[in-house]
C-alpha cells in the first residue's frame, strides 16, 4: 500500500514450514523483511503474519513455504 509517493506499507500473511521453533520463525521473518527492504527501499513498514494453511485457504499446491 502506498501511503505517500515515497512511503510503502507491506501487510502480508506468510506460510512457514511446519515444525519450526520460535528462534527459526523469528530469524525467517527478519530475513523476509530484509529481502523486501533490499528489493524496494521505499518500504517503511512491514507487517507479516504467519498463519496456518487452513486459515489462509491454502492447499498443498501452494508455493513453497519460507523458513
PDB file of N, CA, C, O and CB in Angstrom:
ATOM      1  N   UNK A   1       0.833  -1.164   0.000  1.00  0.00           N
ATOM      2  CA  UNK A   1       0.000   0.000   0.000  1.00  0.00           C
ATOM      3  C   UNK A   1       0.889   1.243   0.000  1.00  0.00           C
ATOM      4  O   UNK A   1       1.767   1.390   0.851  1.00  0.00           O
ATOM      5  CB  UNK A   1      -0.954  -0.011   1.207  1.00  0.00           C
ATOM      6  N   UNK A   2       0.654   2.124  -0.955  1.00  0.00           N
ATOM      7  CA  UNK A   2       1.391   3.393  -0.984  1.00  0.00           C
ATOM      8  C   UNK A   2       0.726   4.363  -0.016  1.00  0.00           C
ATOM      9  O   UNK A   2      -0.453   4.685  -0.167  1.00  0.00           O
ATOM     10  CB  UNK A   2       1.436   3.994  -2.432  1.00  0.00           C
ATOM     11  N   UNK A   3       1.474   4.825   0.973  1.00  0.00           N
ATOM     12  CA  UNK A   3       0.961   5.812   1.913  1.00  0.00           C
ATOM     13  C   UNK A   3       1.281   7.223   1.442  1.00  0.00           C
ATOM     14  O   UNK A   3       0.561   8.174   1.748  1.00  0.00           O
ATOM     15  CB  UNK A   3       1.542   5.575   3.308  1.00  0.00           C
ATOM     16  N   UNK A   4       2.353   7.342   0.705  1.00  0.00           N
ATOM     17  CA  UNK A   4       2.813   8.595   0.124  1.00  0.00           C
ATOM     18  C   UNK A   4       3.687   8.217  -1.073  1.00  0.00           C
ATOM     19  O   UNK A   4       4.005   7.040  -1.245  1.00  0.00           O
ATOM     20  CB  UNK A   4       3.605   9.486   1.181  1.00  0.00           C
ATOM     21  N   UNK A   5       4.083   9.184  -1.904  1.00  0.00           N
ATOM     22  CA  UNK A   5       4.881   8.839  -3.083  1.00  0.00           C
ATOM     23  C   UNK A   5       6.149   8.028  -2.778  1.00  0.00           C
ATOM     24  O   UNK A   5       6.568   7.197  -3.584  1.00  0.00           O
ATOM     25  CB  UNK A   5       5.268  10.095  -3.794  1.00  0.00           C
ATOM     26  N   UNK A   6       6.742   8.272  -1.630  1.00  0.00           N
ATOM     27  CA  UNK A   6       7.972   7.556  -1.290  1.00  0.00           C
ATOM     28  C   UNK A   6       7.835   6.757   0.002  1.00  0.00           C
ATOM     29  O   UNK A   6       8.820   6.531   0.706  1.00  0.00           O
ATOM     30  CB  UNK A   6       9.125   8.534  -1.165  1.00  0.00           C
ATOM     31  N   UNK A   7       6.623   6.333   0.309  1.00  0.00           N
ATOM     32  CA  UNK A   7       6.379   5.581   1.546  1.00  0.00           C
ATOM     33  C   UNK A   7       5.435   4.420   1.248  1.00  0.00           C
ATOM     34  O   UNK A   7       4.317   4.614   0.770  1.00  0.00           O
ATOM     35  CB  UNK A   7       5.784   6.504   2.660  1.00  0.00           C
ATOM     36  N   UNK A   8       5.913   3.203   1.542  1.00  0.00           N
ATOM     37  CA  UNK A   8       5.141   1.997   1.246  1.00  0.00           C
ATOM     38  C   UNK A   8       4.970   1.173   2.518  1.00  0.00           C
ATOM     39  O   UNK A   8       5.883   1.062   3.336  1.00  0.00           O
ATOM     40  CB  UNK A   8       5.831   1.155   0.139  1.00  0.00           C
ATOM     41  N   UNK A   9       3.778   0.599   2.662  1.00  0.00           N
ATOM     42  CA  UNK A   9       3.452  -0.308   3.754  1.00  0.00           C
ATOM     43  C   UNK A   9       3.195  -1.685   3.155  1.00  0.00           C
ATOM     44  O   UNK A   9       2.468  -1.810   2.169  1.00  0.00           O
ATOM     45  CB  UNK A   9       2.212   0.200   4.573  1.00  0.00           C
ATOM     46  N   UNK A  10       3.784  -2.709   3.742  1.00  0.00           N
ATOM     47  CA  UNK A  10       3.540  -4.096   3.329  1.00  0.00           C
ATOM     48  C   UNK A  10       2.794  -4.788   4.467  1.00  0.00           C
ATOM     49  O   UNK A  10       3.226  -4.747   5.619  1.00  0.00           O
ATOM     50  CB  UNK A  10       4.892  -4.852   2.986  1.00  0.00           C
ATOM     51  N   UNK A  11       1.678  -5.416   4.138  1.00  0.00           N
ATOM     52  CA  UNK A  11       0.911  -6.196   5.114  1.00  0.00           C
ATOM     53  C   UNK A  11       0.613  -7.529   4.454  1.00  0.00           C
ATOM     54  O   UNK A  11      -0.094  -7.580   3.448  1.00  0.00           O
ATOM     55  CB  UNK A  11      -0.422  -5.453   5.563  1.00  0.00           C
ATOM     56  N   UNK A  12       1.149  -8.619   5.016  1.00  0.00           N
ATOM     57  CA  UNK A  12       1.050  -9.897   4.319  1.00  0.00           C
ATOM     58  C   UNK A  12       0.955 -11.069   5.284  1.00  0.00           C
ATOM     59  O   UNK A  12       1.509 -11.048   6.384  1.00  0.00           O
ATOM     60  CB  UNK A  12       2.239 -10.083   3.403  1.00  0.00           C
ATOM     61  N   UNK A  13       0.234 -12.095   4.833  1.00  0.00           N
ATOM     62  CA  UNK A  13       0.248 -13.380   5.516  1.00  0.00           C
ATOM     63  C   UNK A  13       1.369 -14.188   4.892  1.00  0.00           C
ATOM     64  O   UNK A  13       1.568 -14.139   3.678  1.00  0.00           O
ATOM     65  CB  UNK A  13      -1.140 -14.124   5.408  1.00  0.00           C
ATOM     66  N   UNK A  14       2.102 -14.927   5.705  1.00  0.00           N
ATOM     67  CA  UNK A  14       3.148 -15.785   5.166  1.00  0.00           C
ATOM     68  C   UNK A  14       2.951 -17.198   5.679  1.00  0.00           C
ATOM     69  O   UNK A  14       2.463 -17.418   6.788  1.00  0.00           O
ATOM     70  CB  UNK A  14       4.550 -15.256   5.543  1.00  0.00           C
ATOM     71  N   UNK A  15       3.336 -18.136   4.857  1.00  0.00           N
ATOM     72  CA  UNK A  15       3.252 -19.547   5.211  1.00  0.00           C
ATOM     73  C   UNK A  15       4.664 -20.023   5.532  1.00  0.00           C
ATOM     74  O   UNK A  15       5.558 -19.942   4.690  1.00  0.00           O
ATOM     75  CB  UNK A  15       2.607 -20.399   4.054  1.00  0.00           C
ATOM     76  N   UNK A  16       4.861 -20.517   6.748  1.00  0.00           N
ATOM     77  CA  UNK A  16       6.161 -21.035   7.167  1.00  0.00           C
ATOM     78  C   UNK A  16       6.133 -22.557   7.168  1.00  0.00           C
ATOM     79  O   UNK A  16       5.074 -23.179   7.247  1.00  0.00           O
ATOM     80  CB  UNK A  16       6.544 -20.499   8.567  1.00  0.00           C
ATOM     81  N   UNK A  17       7.315 -23.135   7.078  1.00  0.00           N
ATOM     82  CA  UNK A  17       7.416 -24.590   7.164  1.00  0.00           C
ATOM     83  C   UNK A  17       6.904 -25.056   8.516  1.00  0.00           C
ATOM     84  O   UNK A  17       7.081 -24.370   9.523  1.00  0.00           O
ATOM     85  CB  UNK A  17       8.875 -25.060   6.943  1.00  0.00           C
ATOM     86  N   UNK A  18       6.281 -26.196   8.539  1.00  0.00           N
ATOM     87  CA  UNK A  18       5.800 -26.784   9.794  1.00  0.00           C
ATOM     88  C   UNK A  18       6.985 -27.214  10.656  1.00  0.00           C
ATOM     89  O   UNK A  18       8.032 -27.601  10.137  1.00  0.00           O
ATOM     90  CB  UNK A  18       4.866 -27.995   9.514  1.00  0.00           C
ATOM     91  N   UNK A  19       6.811 -27.144  11.965  1.00  0.00           N
ATOM     92  CA  UNK A  19       7.810 -27.660  12.883  1.00  0.00           C
ATOM     93  C   UNK A  19       8.933 -26.709  13.242  1.00  0.00           C
ATOM     94  O   UNK A  19       9.872 -27.110  13.930  1.00  0.00           O
ATOM     95  CB  UNK A  19       8.386 -28.860  12.319  1.00  0.00           C
ATOM     96  N   UNK A  20       8.869 -25.454  12.795  1.00  0.00           N
ATOM     97  CA  UNK A  20       9.921 -24.502  13.150  1.00  0.00           C
ATOM     98  C   UNK A  20       9.808 -24.124  14.625  1.00  0.00           C
ATOM     99  O   UNK A  20       8.706 -23.999  15.159  1.00  0.00           O
ATOM    100  CB  UNK A  20       9.840 -23.237  12.259  1.00  0.00           C
ATOM    101  N   UNK A  21      10.935 -23.946  15.266  1.00  0.00           N
ATOM    102  CA  UNK A  21      10.936 -23.459  16.644  1.00  0.00           C
ATOM    103  C   UNK A  21      10.918 -21.934  16.610  1.00  0.00           C
ATOM    104  O   UNK A  21      11.170 -21.333  15.566  1.00  0.00           O
ATOM    105  CB  UNK A  21      12.181 -23.992  17.438  1.00  0.00           C
ATOM    106  N   UNK A  22      10.624 -21.312  17.736  1.00  0.00           N
ATOM    107  CA  UNK A  22      10.456 -19.864  17.799  1.00  0.00           C
ATOM    108  C   UNK A  22      11.633 -19.107  17.200  1.00  0.00           C
ATOM    109  O   UNK A  22      11.433 -18.155  16.446  1.00  0.00           O
ATOM    110  CB  UNK A  22      10.257 -19.436  19.224  1.00  0.00           C
ATOM    111  N   UNK A  23      12.849 -19.513  17.523  1.00  0.00           N
ATOM    112  CA  UNK A  23      14.032 -18.820  17.004  1.00  0.00           C
ATOM    113  C   UNK A  23      14.090 -18.880  15.480  1.00  0.00           C
ATOM    114  O   UNK A  23      14.501 -17.915  14.837  1.00  0.00           O
ATOM    115  CB  UNK A  23      15.305 -19.426  17.599  1.00  0.00           C
ATOM    116  N   UNK A  24      13.683 -19.998  14.905  1.00  0.00           N
ATOM    117  CA  UNK A  24      13.686 -20.141  13.446  1.00  0.00           C
ATOM    118  C   UNK A  24      12.609 -19.252  12.811  1.00  0.00           C
ATOM    119  O   UNK A  24      12.824 -18.670  11.748  1.00  0.00           O
ATOM    120  CB  UNK A  24      13.460 -21.620  13.049  1.00  0.00           C
ATOM    121  N   UNK A  25      11.464 -19.154  13.466  1.00  0.00           N
ATOM    122  CA  UNK A  25      10.392 -18.281  12.964  1.00  0.00           C
ATOM    123  C   UNK A  25      10.866 -16.830  12.993  1.00  0.00           C
ATOM    124  O   UNK A  25      10.703 -16.106  12.011  1.00  0.00           O
ATOM    125  CB  UNK A  25       9.088 -18.449  13.811  1.00  0.00           C
ATOM    126  N   UNK A  26      11.452 -16.401  14.110  1.00  0.00           N
ATOM    127  CA  UNK A  26      11.945 -15.028  14.227  1.00  0.00           C
ATOM    128  C   UNK A  26      13.003 -14.726  13.172  1.00  0.00           C
ATOM    129  O   UNK A  26      12.965 -13.673  12.536  1.00  0.00           O
ATOM    130  CB  UNK A  26      12.517 -14.787  15.625  1.00  0.00           C
ATOM    131  N   UNK A  27      13.947 -15.647  12.983  1.00  0.00           N
ATOM    132  CA  UNK A  27      15.016 -15.446  12.010  1.00  0.00           C
ATOM    133  C   UNK A  27      14.450 -15.377  10.585  1.00  0.00           C
ATOM    134  O   UNK A  27      14.889 -14.557   9.778  1.00  0.00           O
ATOM    135  CB  UNK A  27      16.057 -16.579  12.117  1.00  0.00           C
ATOM    136  N   UNK A  28      13.487 -16.231  10.287  1.00  0.00           N
ATOM    137  CA  UNK A  28      12.887 -16.242   8.957  1.00  0.00           C
ATOM    138  C   UNK A  28      12.154 -14.933   8.678  1.00  0.00           C
ATOM    139  O   UNK A  28      12.266 -14.377   7.585  1.00  0.00           O
ATOM    140  CB  UNK A  28      11.927 -17.426   8.815  1.00  0.00           C
ATOM    141  N   UNK A  29      11.407 -14.442   9.658  1.00  0.00           N
ATOM    142  CA  UNK A  29      10.686 -13.185   9.479  1.00  0.00           C
ATOM    143  C   UNK A  29      11.668 -12.037   9.262  1.00  0.00           C
ATOM    144  O   UNK A  29      11.438 -11.179   8.410  1.00  0.00           O
ATOM    145  CB  UNK A  29       9.785 -12.897  10.698  1.00  0.00           C
ATOM    146  N   UNK A  30      12.753 -12.016  10.022  1.00  0.00           N
ATOM    147  CA  UNK A  30      13.781 -10.982   9.830  1.00  0.00           C
ATOM    148  C   UNK A  30      14.368 -11.053   8.430  1.00  0.00           C
ATOM    149  O   UNK A  30      14.571 -10.022   7.790  1.00  0.00           O
ATOM    150  CB  UNK A  30      14.900 -11.129  10.874  1.00  0.00           C
ATOM    151  N   UNK A  31      14.645 -12.270   7.944  1.00  0.00           N
ATOM    152  CA  UNK A  31      15.206 -12.444   6.606  1.00  0.00           C
ATOM    153  C   UNK A  31      14.242 -11.949   5.534  1.00  0.00           C
ATOM    154  O   UNK A  31      14.658 -11.299   4.575  1.00  0.00           O
ATOM    155  CB  UNK A  31      15.551 -13.911   6.363  1.00  0.00           C
ATOM    156  N   UNK A  32      12.955 -12.256   5.693  1.00  0.00           N
ATOM    157  CA  UNK A  32      11.955 -11.814   4.721  1.00  0.00           C
ATOM    158  C   UNK A  32      11.884 -10.289   4.709  1.00  0.00           C
ATOM    159  O   UNK A  32      11.822  -9.680   3.642  1.00  0.00           O
ATOM    160  CB  UNK A  32      10.565 -12.421   5.046  1.00  0.00           C
ATOM    161  N   UNK A  33      11.892  -9.670   5.894  1.00  0.00           N
ATOM    162  CA  UNK A  33      11.846  -8.205   5.972  1.00  0.00           C
ATOM    163  C   UNK A  33      13.070  -7.574   5.306  1.00  0.00           C
ATOM    164  O   UNK A  33      12.945  -6.568   4.609  1.00  0.00           O
ATOM    165  CB  UNK A  33      11.756  -7.752   7.439  1.00  0.00           C
ATOM    166  N   UNK A  34      14.240  -8.153   5.514  1.00  0.00           N
ATOM    167  CA  UNK A  34      15.459  -7.641   4.890  1.00  0.00           C
ATOM    168  C   UNK A  34      15.369  -7.743   3.369  1.00  0.00           C
ATOM    169  O   UNK A  34      15.716  -6.796   2.663  1.00  0.00           O
ATOM    170  CB  UNK A  34      16.689  -8.409   5.403  1.00  0.00           C
ATOM    171  N   UNK A  35      14.908  -8.878   2.864  1.00  0.00           N
ATOM    172  CA  UNK A  35      14.787  -9.061   1.413  1.00  0.00           C
ATOM    173  C   UNK A  35      13.795  -8.082   0.801  1.00  0.00           C
ATOM    174  O   UNK A  35      14.028  -7.559  -0.290  1.00  0.00           O
ATOM    175  CB  UNK A  35      14.361 -10.490   1.094  1.00  0.00           C
ATOM    176  N   UNK A  36      12.693  -7.831   1.494  1.00  0.00           N
ATOM    177  CA  UNK A  36      11.706  -6.865   0.994  1.00  0.00           C
ATOM    178  C   UNK A  36      12.333  -5.478   0.915  1.00  0.00           C
ATOM    179  O   UNK A  36      12.201  -4.795  -0.102  1.00  0.00           O
ATOM    180  CB  UNK A  36      10.446  -6.839   1.904  1.00  0.00           C
ATOM    181  N   UNK A  37      13.014  -5.055   1.980  1.00  0.00           N
ATOM    182  CA  UNK A  37      13.608  -3.713   2.006  1.00  0.00           C
ATOM    183  C   UNK A  37      14.732  -3.571   0.987  1.00  0.00           C
ATOM    184  O   UNK A  37      14.927  -2.489   0.434  1.00  0.00           O
ATOM    185  CB  UNK A  37      14.136  -3.396   3.401  1.00  0.00           C
ATOM    186  N   UNK A  38      15.476  -4.646   0.731  1.00  0.00           N
ATOM    187  CA  UNK A  38      16.508  -4.596  -0.302  1.00  0.00           C
ATOM    188  C   UNK A  38      15.883  -4.462  -1.688  1.00  0.00           C
ATOM    189  O   UNK A  38      16.407  -3.750  -2.545  1.00  0.00           O
ATOM    190  CB  UNK A  38      17.393  -5.850  -0.239  1.00  0.00           C
ATOM    191  N   UNK A  39      14.766  -5.144  -1.903  1.00  0.00           N
ATOM    192  CA  UNK A  39      14.095  -5.097  -3.205  1.00  0.00           C
ATOM    193  C   UNK A  39      13.410  -3.756  -3.440  1.00  0.00           C
ATOM    194  O   UNK A  39      13.344  -3.280  -4.573  1.00  0.00           O
ATOM    195  CB  UNK A  39      13.072  -6.222  -3.312  1.00  0.00           C
ATOM    196  N   UNK A  40      12.901  -3.146  -2.368  1.00  0.00           N
ATOM    197  CA  UNK A  40      12.207  -1.865  -2.502  1.00  0.00           C
ATOM    198  C   UNK A  40      12.507  -0.981  -1.301  1.00  0.00           C
ATOM    199  O   UNK A  40      11.841  -1.090  -0.272  1.00  0.00           O
ATOM    200  CB  UNK A  40      10.685  -2.078  -2.647  1.00  0.00           C
ATOM    201  N   UNK A  41      13.501  -0.106  -1.418  1.00  0.00           N
ATOM    202  CA  UNK A  41      13.922   0.748  -0.299  1.00  0.00           C
ATOM    203  C   UNK A  41      12.848   1.700   0.219  1.00  0.00           C
ATOM    204  O   UNK A  41      12.974   2.208   1.333  1.00  0.00           O
ATOM    205  CB  UNK A  41      15.105   1.547  -0.711  1.00  0.00           C
ATOM    206  N   UNK A  42      11.801   1.955  -0.553  1.00  0.00           N
ATOM    207  CA  UNK A  42      10.732   2.855  -0.108  1.00  0.00           C
ATOM    208  C   UNK A  42       9.827   2.220   0.948  1.00  0.00           C
ATOM    209  O   UNK A  42       9.004   2.905   1.555  1.00  0.00           O
ATOM    210  CB  UNK A  42       9.895   3.286  -1.298  1.00  0.00           C
ATOM    211  N   UNK A  43       9.978   0.916   1.167  1.00  0.00           N
ATOM    212  CA  UNK A  43       9.157   0.236   2.174  1.00  0.00           C
ATOM    213  C   UNK A  43       9.605   0.704   3.558  1.00  0.00           C
ATOM    214  O   UNK A  43      10.764   0.544   3.941  1.00  0.00           O
ATOM    215  CB  UNK A  43       9.272  -1.328   2.044  1.00  0.00           C
ATOM    216  N   UNK A  44       8.662   1.283   4.294  1.00  0.00           N
ATOM    217  CA  UNK A  44       8.965   1.780   5.628  1.00  0.00           C
ATOM    218  C   UNK A  44       8.390   0.908   6.736  1.00  0.00           C
ATOM    219  O   UNK A  44       8.973   0.793   7.814  1.00  0.00           O
ATOM    220  CB  UNK A  44       8.450   3.176   5.775  1.00  0.00           C
ATOM    221  N   UNK A  45       7.238   0.292   6.461  1.00  0.00           N
ATOM    222  CA  UNK A  45       6.589  -0.537   7.469  1.00  0.00           C
ATOM    223  C   UNK A  45       6.240  -1.891   6.869  1.00  0.00           C
ATOM    224  O   UNK A  45       5.722  -1.980   5.756  1.00  0.00           O
ATOM    225  CB  UNK A  45       5.324   0.156   8.023  1.00  0.00           C
ATOM    226  N   UNK A  46       6.535  -2.948   7.631  1.00  0.00           N
ATOM    227  CA  UNK A  46       6.226  -4.304   7.187  1.00  0.00           C
ATOM    228  C   UNK A  46       5.508  -5.019   8.321  1.00  0.00           C
ATOM    229  O   UNK A  46       6.006  -5.085   9.445  1.00  0.00           O
ATOM    230  CB  UNK A  46       7.521  -5.078   6.761  1.00  0.00           C
ATOM    231  N   UNK A  47       4.335  -5.551   8.014  1.00  0.00           N
ATOM    232  CA  UNK A  47       3.585  -6.352   8.969  1.00  0.00           C
ATOM    233  C   UNK A  47       3.404  -7.737   8.357  1.00  0.00           C
ATOM    234  O   UNK A  47       2.661  -7.897   7.388  1.00  0.00           O
ATOM    235  CB  UNK A  47       2.200  -5.689   9.322  1.00  0.00           C
ATOM    236  N   UNK A  48       4.073  -8.728   8.914  1.00  0.00           N
ATOM    237  CA  UNK A  48       3.964 -10.106   8.433  1.00  0.00           C
ATOM    238  C   UNK A  48       3.236 -10.922   9.483  1.00  0.00           C
ATOM    239  O   UNK A  48       3.541 -10.834  10.673  1.00  0.00           O
ATOM    240  CB  UNK A  48       5.369 -10.719   8.126  1.00  0.00           C
ATOM    241  N   UNK A  49       2.287 -11.704   9.047  1.00  0.00           N
ATOM    242  CA  UNK A  49       1.552 -12.566   9.955  1.00  0.00           C
ATOM    243  C   UNK A  49       1.681 -13.999   9.472  1.00  0.00           C
ATOM    244  O   UNK A  49       1.307 -14.320   8.344  1.00  0.00           O
ATOM    245  CB  UNK A  49       0.063 -12.143  10.054  1.00  0.00           C
ATOM    246  N   UNK A  50       2.208 -14.854  10.326  1.00  0.00           N
ATOM    247  CA  UNK A  50       2.309 -16.273   9.998  1.00  0.00           C
ATOM    248  C   UNK A  50       0.969 -16.918  10.323  1.00  0.00           C
ATOM    249  O   UNK A  50       0.424 -16.721  11.409  1.00  0.00           O
ATOM    250  CB  UNK A  50       3.483 -16.967  10.783  1.00  0.00           C
ATOM    251  N   UNK A  51       0.448 -17.680   9.390  1.00  0.00           N
ATOM    252  CA  UNK A  51      -0.853 -18.309   9.592  1.00  0.00           C
ATOM    253  C   UNK A  51      -0.809 -19.747   9.107  1.00  0.00           C
ATOM    254  O   UNK A  51      -0.052 -20.091   8.200  1.00  0.00           O
ATOM    255  CB  UNK A  51      -1.962 -17.526   8.864  1.00  0.00           C
ATOM    256  N   UNK A  52      -1.629 -20.575   9.723  1.00  0.00           N
ATOM    257  CA  UNK A  52      -1.737 -21.973   9.313  1.00  0.00           C
ATOM    258  C   UNK A  52      -2.425 -22.057   7.955  1.00  0.00           C
ATOM    259  O   UNK A  52      -3.188 -21.168   7.579  1.00  0.00           O
ATOM    260  CB  UNK A  52      -2.512 -22.800  10.369  1.00  0.00           C
ATOM    261  N   UNK A  53      -2.147 -23.133   7.227  1.00  0.00           N
ATOM    262  CA  UNK A  53      -2.704 -23.346   5.893  1.00  0.00           C
ATOM    263  C   UNK A  53      -4.215 -23.174   5.855  1.00  0.00           C
ATOM    264  O   UNK A  53      -4.745 -22.493   4.976  1.00  0.00           O
ATOM    265  CB  UNK A  53      -2.342 -24.724   5.399  1.00  0.00           C
ATOM    266  N   UNK A  54      -4.908 -23.789   6.807  1.00  0.00           N
ATOM    267  CA  UNK A  54      -6.370 -23.763   6.768  1.00  0.00           C
ATOM    268  C   UNK A  54      -6.926 -22.350   6.991  1.00  0.00           C
ATOM    269  O   UNK A  54      -8.028 -22.045   6.535  1.00  0.00           O
ATOM    270  CB  UNK A  54      -6.935 -24.716   7.820  1.00  0.00           C
ATOM    271  N   UNK A  55      -6.185 -21.494   7.679  1.00  0.00           N
ATOM    272  CA  UNK A  55      -6.627 -20.110   7.884  1.00  0.00           C
ATOM    273  C   UNK A  55      -6.412 -19.271   6.638  1.00  0.00           C
ATOM    274  O   UNK A  55      -7.115 -18.282   6.426  1.00  0.00           O
ATOM    275  CB  UNK A  55      -5.890 -19.483   9.064  1.00  0.00           C
ATOM    276  N   UNK A  56      -5.446 -19.654   5.811  1.00  0.00           N
ATOM    277  CA  UNK A  56      -5.155 -18.922   4.586  1.00  0.00           C
ATOM    278  C   UNK A  56      -5.943 -19.459   3.391  1.00  0.00           C
ATOM    279  O   UNK A  56      -5.987 -18.829   2.335  1.00  0.00           O
ATOM    280  CB  UNK A  56      -3.671 -18.981   4.290  1.00  0.00           C
ATOM    281  N   UNK A  57      -6.562 -20.623   3.565  1.00  0.00           N
ATOM    282  CA  UNK A  57      -7.258 -21.245   2.443  1.00  0.00           C
ATOM    283  C   UNK A  57      -6.281 -21.813   1.431  1.00  0.00           C
ATOM    284  O   UNK A  57      -6.599 -21.901   0.245  1.00  0.00           O
ATOM    285  CB  UNK A  57      -8.176 -20.243   1.768  1.00  0.00           C
ATOM    286  N   UNK A  58      -5.092 -22.200   1.885  1.00  0.00           N
ATOM    287  CA  UNK A  58      -4.034 -22.705   1.007  1.00  0.00           C
ATOM    288  C   UNK A  58      -4.101 -24.226   0.961  1.00  0.00           C
ATOM    289  O   UNK A  58      -4.300 -24.884   1.983  1.00  0.00           O
ATOM    290  CB  UNK A  58      -2.631 -22.231   1.490  1.00  0.00           C
ATOM    291  N   UNK A  59      -3.932 -24.771  -0.233  1.00  0.00           N
ATOM    292  CA  UNK A  59      -3.853 -26.213  -0.400  1.00  0.00           C
ATOM    293  C   UNK A  59      -2.406 -26.606  -0.627  1.00  0.00           C
ATOM    294  O   UNK A  59      -1.536 -25.741  -0.728  1.00  0.00           O
ATOM    295  CB  UNK A  59      -4.744 -26.689  -1.570  1.00  0.00           C
ATOM    296  N   UNK A  60      -2.142 -27.891  -0.709  1.00  0.00           N
ATOM    297  CA  UNK A  60      -0.766 -28.382  -0.872  1.00  0.00           C
ATOM    298  C   UNK A  60      -0.086 -27.877  -2.141  1.00  0.00           C
ATOM    299  O   UNK A  60       1.141 -27.922  -2.229  1.00  0.00           O
ATOM    300  CB  UNK A  60      -0.762 -29.886  -0.878  1.00  0.00           C
ATOM    301  N   UNK A  61      -0.843 -27.400  -3.124  1.00  0.00           N
ATOM    302  CA  UNK A  61      -0.263 -26.939  -4.379  1.00  0.00           C
ATOM    303  C   UNK A  61       0.270 -25.502  -4.280  1.00  0.00           C
ATOM    304  O   UNK A  61       0.714 -24.941  -5.282  1.00  0.00           O
ATOM    305  CB  UNK A  61      -1.300 -27.030  -5.488  1.00  0.00           C
ATOM    306  N   UNK A  62       0.231 -24.908  -3.088  1.00  0.00           N
ATOM    307  CA  UNK A  62       0.700 -23.521  -2.901  1.00  0.00           C
ATOM    308  C   UNK A  62       2.211 -23.447  -3.086  1.00  0.00           C
ATOM    309  O   UNK A  62       2.897 -24.465  -2.991  1.00  0.00           O
ATOM    310  CB  UNK A  62       0.307 -22.989  -1.493  1.00  0.00           C
ATOM    311  N   UNK A  63       2.737 -22.251  -3.351  1.00  0.00           N
ATOM    312  CA  UNK A  63       4.191 -22.090  -3.464  1.00  0.00           C
ATOM    313  C   UNK A  63       4.892 -22.556  -2.201  1.00  0.00           C
ATOM    314  O   UNK A  63       4.292 -22.616  -1.128  1.00  0.00           O
ATOM    315  CB  UNK A  63       4.549 -20.631  -3.750  1.00  0.00           C
ATOM    316  N   UNK A  64       6.156 -22.883  -2.339  1.00  0.00           N
ATOM    317  CA  UNK A  64       6.928 -23.409  -1.222  1.00  0.00           C
ATOM    318  C   UNK A  64       6.969 -22.403  -0.066  1.00  0.00           C
ATOM    319  O   UNK A  64       7.062 -21.192  -0.268  1.00  0.00           O
ATOM    320  CB  UNK A  64       8.353 -23.759  -1.677  1.00  0.00           C
ATOM    321  N   UNK A  65       6.895 -22.948   1.143  1.00  0.00           N
ATOM    322  CA  UNK A  65       6.884 -22.123   2.342  1.00  0.00           C
ATOM    323  C   UNK A  65       8.269 -21.572   2.641  1.00  0.00           C
ATOM    324  O   UNK A  65       9.281 -22.131   2.219  1.00  0.00           O
ATOM    325  CB  UNK A  65       6.371 -22.922   3.532  1.00  0.00           C
ATOM    326  N   UNK A  66       8.295 -20.475   3.369  1.00  0.00           N
ATOM    327  CA  UNK A  66       9.553 -19.871   3.818  1.00  0.00           C
ATOM    328  C   UNK A  66       9.985 -20.536   5.107  1.00  0.00           C
ATOM    329  O   UNK A  66       9.190 -21.178   5.794  1.00  0.00           O
ATOM    330  CB  UNK A  66       9.406 -18.335   4.015  1.00  0.00           C
ATOM    331  N   UNK A  67      11.267 -20.370   5.425  1.00  0.00           N
ATOM    332  CA  UNK A  67      11.743 -20.862   6.712  1.00  0.00           C
ATOM    333  C   UNK A  67      12.742 -21.964   6.583  1.00  0.00           C
ATOM    334  O   UNK A  67      13.230 -22.476   7.591  1.00  0.00           O
ATOM    335  CB  UNK A  67      10.610 -21.330   7.533  1.00  0.00           C
TER     336      UNK A  67
END
